[in-house]
């Protein structure tokens, strides 16, 4: 048996075909790798777009809140007497019986009181609403409600307010 001999042309074509096949394989490999990188970048872009959208919504909400709150300013009370008189005034307007306002403390820039009243639950809600809408800063530090009778409740709360600081208080 004779072994077939390859001509140089045939050998060149076979080697050329192998080189072409290898180069096509390399190109296909690079295309697949690049397409997976592109897909990963698209996912990252979507995540960044979502994050930026959420930040824009938060910024818009903060700007709206700032616009709403810009007109509000907590005005301080002139002194403790002004604070206690204001609390008594709010309590008497709300239909609560027997308001008792006991001074608790007067510190630099703050004043507080212990308040005990009796009245209906609706009156309590009106009182808290009036405190919230009062033009000076009143904060309810603690609140407890106990039954006083069938239709009345006893309300005990600690309230505080901001007080003007004069040069002598510093």
N, C-alpha and C positions, 0 to 999 in steps of 0.2 A: 504494500500500500504506500501510496505516495502522500506525503503531507502537502496540503495545498499551500501554495506560496501566495503571499499577498503582494500585490503590486504597490509601489510607493503611492500611487494615486488612491488606491483603496484604503491603505493604511492612513493616509492623510485625511480621507473622508471620515473614517472611523474615529480618529483622534479629534477631528473638528466637531463631529457629532457629539462626542463625549464632552468636549469643552463647552459646546453650545448647551448641552443638557445640564451640565453643572452650573453654568451661568444662569440658565433659566430657573433652576432650583434655588439658587442664591437670591435671585430677584423675587421669586415667589415667597421665600422665607422673609425677606426684607419687607415686602408688601404686607404680609400677615402681621409682622411685628409692629410696623408703623400703623396699621389699621387698629390694632389693639391699644396702642398708645393714644391714638386719636379718640377712640371710644372712651378711654379713661379720662382724657382731658375734657371731653364733653360732659362727663359725669361731674368732674370737679367744677366746671363752669356753671353747671346747673345748681350745684350746691352753693357756689359763691353768689349767683344771681338771687337765690332764695334768701340767703343771709343778708344781702344788700337790701332786698325788698322788705324784710322784717325790720331792719334798722331804719329804713325810710319811714315805715309805718309808725315805729316808736318815736322817731323824731317829730313826725306830724302830730302825734298825740301829745307829746311834750309841749310843742308850740301852741296847740289849742289850750292846754291846761294853763300855760303861762299867760296866754291872752285872757282867760277867764279869771285868773287869780291876780292879774296885775292891778285891778281896781280895789282889791281887798287889802286893807292894812290894819293890823291889830293896834288899836289905840289904847294906850295905857290909862289906868285910873290915876287921878291926881294924888290920892292918898288912900289910907285904909278906910276912912269915913266914907269917901266916894264909893269905894268897892262895896262896903256893907249896906249902904243906902240903896245902891243899884240892885243888889241881891234881894233886899226886902221888897223893892218896887216890882221886880219880876215875879216874885212869889205871890204878892198880893193881887197882881193882874190875872193870875192863872186860876183863880178860884180855889186855892188851897187854904185849909183852915190852920190856924195857930202856927204861923211860921216862927221858928226859933233859929236865929243866926248868931252863933257864938264865934267871936274872933279866935283864930287858931294861931296865926303867926304873921308878922310883918317883917320881912327881910329886905335886903337891898333889891329893889326891882320886882318884888313879889309879895303878894298878900294872900292869905287863905282863911277859910272859915269852915266850921262844921254847921251843917244845916239840917234841921229836923222839921218836917211838916206832915200834916195829915190831909188827905183829900182823895178824890177819885183817881182811877188809873188814867182816864182821859186828861184830867188836869195835870198829871205828871208829864204826859206827853207834850201838852201845851207848854208847860214850864221849860222842859228841855229844849223844845223848839225855839222858845223865846230867848233862852240863853245862847243858843247857837246863832241866832240872828241879831243879837245885841251888838251895838256898834263898838263895844270895847271887848277885849279878849277875856272870856271867862272859860275856864276849863273845869270839867267835872273829873276829879281825881279818883273818887270811889263813889259807889252808889249801891244802896241796899233797900229792898222793899219788903215790908212785912205786912201781913193782914192786920187791920185795926178793927174792922167790923165786916158785915156782909158786903157793903158797897164802898168801903173806905180802905185805903192803904196808908201805912206809915212809911214815910220816905226819909232815909238818912243818907246824907251825902257830904263829901268833902269837896269844896270848890276852891279854885285859886284864880288869881288874875295878875296881869302885869301892872306894875305901878311905875309912874314917872320917877326917874332917878335925877335928883337935883345935885348940884355941885357939892353940897354938904354931905350927901349920902355916899360919895365915892371913897 
